[in-house]
Amino acid sequence: EEINFTLTPERVGIPPLIIFEPSISGTVQKVLMDGKSAELNLKSINGQTVVPIQLPLDSARTMTIINE
């Protein structure tokens, strides 16, 4: 299964630093950030996988999570 999140800034200026931690059911196989493989420190909590990422929101960013 593939899950996509798109984060889009609403204002131009100094980009905010975003801390984004979606919680996904099951096991995460791969994470892509803007189409490129991302190595993250995934956390497993009560059968959910937390996918933490911290990034500047300087343009539209897309996170793709591939899980079982």
QUIDAHU-V879356 format. One record per run of one state. SS is the DSSP state (H for helix, E for strand, - for the rest). FROM is the first residue (numbers start at 1). TO is the last residue. If there is no record, write none. Layout:
ss:SS from:FROM to:TO
ss:SS from:FROM to:TO
//
This chain:
ss:- from:1 to:1
ss:E from:2 to:7
ss:- from:8 to:16
ss:E from:17 to:25
ss:- from:26 to:27
ss:E from:28 to:33
ss:- from:34 to:35
ss:E from:36 to:37
ss:- from:38 to:42
ss:E from:43 to:45
ss:- from:46 to:47
ss:E from:48 to:56
ss:- from:57 to:60
ss:E from:61 to:67
ss:- from:68 to:68
//
